[in-house]
Amino acid sequence: MESIHLPTLAAHTSESRGTRATRRKVNGQATAALLIQMATEILTASPTLRKKANITLMDLAAADKIRKDLTKKATLLY
């Protein structure tokens, strides 16, 4: 069985810390539009979930309209 050498292990871990990931700019409207789209698709496919959440197809249509507005606003900002 091969033993682990601590100095070698420490050298490898210190090299990976040298580069730091840059933080990306957040687009809240685009994120909200994506989340609305995901929820709409899930709820459209599942009548049971819609019934449990007391959400109608008209509610989903209204949410889709809001999603389109958010997407339009998000593309205008960038």
Sequence and secondary structure as in RCSB ss.txt:
>XXXX:A:sequence
MESIHLPTLAAHTSESRGTRATRRKVNGQATAALLIQMATEILTASPTLRKKANITLMDLAAADKIRKDLTKKAT
LLY
>XXXX:A:secstr
     HHHHHHHHHHHTSS        HHHHHHHHHHHHHHHHHH HHHHHHHT  HHHHHHHHHHHHHHHHHHH
HH 
